[in-house]
Amino acid sequence: MSSLPFRAMSQPKVVVAESIADAGIAILSEPCDVDIAVGADRDELLSRLGDASGLIVRSTTSVDREMIEAAPKLEVIGRAGIGVDNIDLDAATEHGVLVVNAPNANTISAAEHTLALLLAQARRVPEADSLLRAGTWDRKRFQGVELHDKTLGVLGLGKIGTLVAQRASAFGMRIIGYDPFVSAERARRLGVELVDLGTLFAESEFITIHLPMTRETRHLVDADAIAKMRDGVRIVNVARGGIVDEGALADAIRSGKVAGAAIDVFEEEPTTKSPLFGLDEVVVTPHLGASTIEAQDKAGIAVAQAVADALRGELVLSAVNLQLGPDVSEQIRPYLPLAEQLGAIFCAFSHGLPTELTVCAQGRLADEPVRPLALAALRGALASVSDSPVSYVNAPVIAERRGVRVVEEAQPEAVDFHSIVRLSGVVDGVARTVAGTYMARKGPVLIDVDGYEMEVPITEHLLLVRNEDVPGVIGRIGLFLGDHGVNISNMVVGRDPRGAAAMMGLAIDRPLSDTEIEELLAVEGINAARYIDLS
């Protein structure tokens, strides 16, 4: 067994194409070289992306396939906001580029803007403001309606829809909601009566939309849907343009079927033309849902942190183009870096990749999704044998090219520990396995290598030694390392279940060279040795 090469890494470059909060720039500046390219035209931006590892945009920059392919070192694209309509997700995924956003940054701002538009439309505020400024005082003309005791239908009970429902309740409104992904119990806890779409249309006096724009939701509110609504309904959309058919809505307002609307988003943006613009019953704003000082700052800070985390090699669980299955709980998070380390240890110890890598979650972890652990283990395994960057996005692509298949397993039983991550596979005809756990007082711990039980903390420098199970060998290893100025921070001996040999796991304080490994192999009683660099 020989050592893995140590590769020094320079600071990655991040191009900031649109302005973000100073606090976000500060977050990036520590681990990255930041290139502020705000105001740069497309040609200049393409040029500056040539050696960039990260790119941050808002909604104006179109990150298409050409731009992604112009940045061969690109690892992560950050969108300072929620929507990623301006980013080619397919091209990013094909090229192994992680796409992250700031999904929670504008939730309060969007919810508050929804209520602002709801009130403005109900009380005809823009019309009254405009006429009074033009010199006409007319109180009778602008009679509005109260929100109190009215039924509000909330389409989509995600974060923003939930906040709107809570705030509307304070006005004394009856709240009904439609969301196929929300249980009736959760809706009940929110104070929302969960109904089907037809019932929501039929009973709502106000309807507010908080759904993503997908094939299924495009023109969800069209002429047919409006026909199912009660007469005099009022519609608010602060979600995505295209969910509401603007032409159908305009026709319904002219006919009196719909009493009014408040619209912040449009099918084409930016736009100065819409069939809704000529109607006094409609309040319009130019996509201002996230346009508050607080939301813009939060978005910039959140996306900067996500980009910095991604470039440090961490798994950004909110990434848009990662398929991790159900939400990743707090219980599984400490095991993600462990799984990645085990992937590197497996390949270093086995001296290669298996054609099939099995990642098994044992014990309490068996109740969690295995996919994140498998992805982390795969990244660790591939990064340890690859000279090119391996990300959580491109790891599956690289694995497929190398002929490596990942198998995910879960076993409720675990011996001696609450939770275990175990990797196994066959390399050069030899079955290999490594396993680890996480301990609050020690952090990630290696507990099994090829059946040799041990309990050694996983540090930047690990040494695995297979030796004859006879007196004096441990002392000779300690003497050898001491003579070479290597401090041992932890050492554990695991015995072969068959009693033929032993394996030592040592956490040491510096790397070992190939020459030093060869010298160690010459020590009496040493059968094999592998230095593993996890720095």
MORAPE-V99271 format. One line per field, one symbol per residue. ss: DSSP state (h for helix, s for strand, l for the rest). psi: psi as a letter, one per 30 degrees, with the letter a starting at -180 (. if undefined). burial: # if it has 16 or more other C-alpha atoms within 10 Angstrom, else .. A space follows every 50 residues. Layout:
BEGIN
ss = ???
psi = ???
burial = ???
END
This chain:
BEGIN
ss = lllllllllllssssslllllhhhhhhhhhhssssslllllhhhhhhhll lllsssslllllslhhhhhllllllsssslllllllslhhhhhhlllsss slllllhhhhhhhhhhhhhhhhllhhhhhhhhhllllllhhhllllllll ssssslllhhhhhhhhhhhllllssssslllllhhhhhhlllssllhhhh hhhllsssslllllllllllslhhhhhlllllsssssllllllslhhhhh hhhhhllssssssllllllllllllllllllsssllllllllhhhhhhhh hhhhhhhhhhhllllllllllllllllllhhhhhhhhhhhhhhhhhhhhh lllllsssssssshhhhlllhhhhhhhhhhhhhlllllllllllhhhhhh hlllssssssslllllllsssssssssllsssssssssslllsssssssl lsssssslllssssssssllllhhhhhhhhhhhllllsssssssslllll sssssssslllllhhhhhhhhllllssssssssll
psi = kllkkkjkklklkkkjflklkeeeeeeefefljkjjgkfkleeeeeeffe gkflkklbfekjiaeeeeffifgkfkkkjiaekhfgkjeeeeeeggkkjl aifgegeeeeeeeeeeeeeeeegheeeeeeeeffgkjjeefhkallfkgl kkkjjjhaeeeeeeeeeeeffglkkllkjfgkleeeeeffgkjklleeee eefkfkkkkhlljleefkhejaeeeeffllkglkkkjgdkkfekjeeeee eeeeffekflljkfklekkllgkkfffgkffkkkliigegileeeeeeee eeeeeeeeeeffgljjfgkehkjgblkklfefeffeeeeeeeeeeeeeef hlklfjjkjkklbfffflkfeeeeeeeeeeeeffgkflkklfefeeeeee eggkkkkklkjfkkkflekkkkkllkkhgkklkklllkkeffakkkfkjh fjklikkjafjkkkkklkilkfeeeeeeeeeefggkkjfkkkkkkkffgf alkkkkjlgllkleeeeeeeffkkfkelkkkjjg.
burial = ####.......##########..##.###.#######.......##.### #########.###.#.#####.############..###.###.###### ###.###########.########.###..................#..# ########.#######.##...#######.......#..######.#.## #############....######.##..##################.### .##...###########........#....####..#.##....###### ########.##.##########.#...#...#..################ ################.##################....##########. ...#.#####..##....#########....#######.....####### #########.#########...##.##..##....#.#.#######.... #########.##.#.##..##...##########.
END
